[in-house]
């Protein structure tokens, strides 16, 4: 009923920038939080950033001051602007949304397919 479509992952040099986007589509009544996680090979999934319905934001400590999560016009679209990228930022980045589907009574987590970010010289 709901699909999250991610884009923007790429290979960049240390110190470079990338913009990731995630758009939710399909049948849904409302969306609560949207955000991003990342997972590097051999590592557990790590929370990166969250955007609430009232547009408040929170960030994992290692990305504060470098990453910005924001809405890209529509309420169902979220963007992660990443700057001053470091090799340790290399991971698959996963978009997350809590969605109340049409006819549902609770918020259900949905995930994007993941987009690869590689930071290397």
PEBEL-V81344 format. One record per run of one state. SS is the DSSP state (@ for helix, = for strand, . for the rest). FROM is the first residue (numbers start at 0). TO is the last residue. If there is no record, write none. Layout:
<<SS	FROM	TO> <SS	FROM	TO>>
This chain:
<<.	0	0> <=	1	6> <.	7	9> <=	10	11> <.	12	16> <=	17	25> <.	26	28> <=	29	38> <.	39	44> <=	45	50> <.	51	55> <=	56	58> <.	59	59> <@	60	62> <.	63	65> <=	66	70> <.	71	75> <=	76	81> <.	82	85> <@	86	88> <.	89	89> <=	90	99> <.	100	106> <=	107	110> <.	111	113> <=	114	118> <.	119	120>>
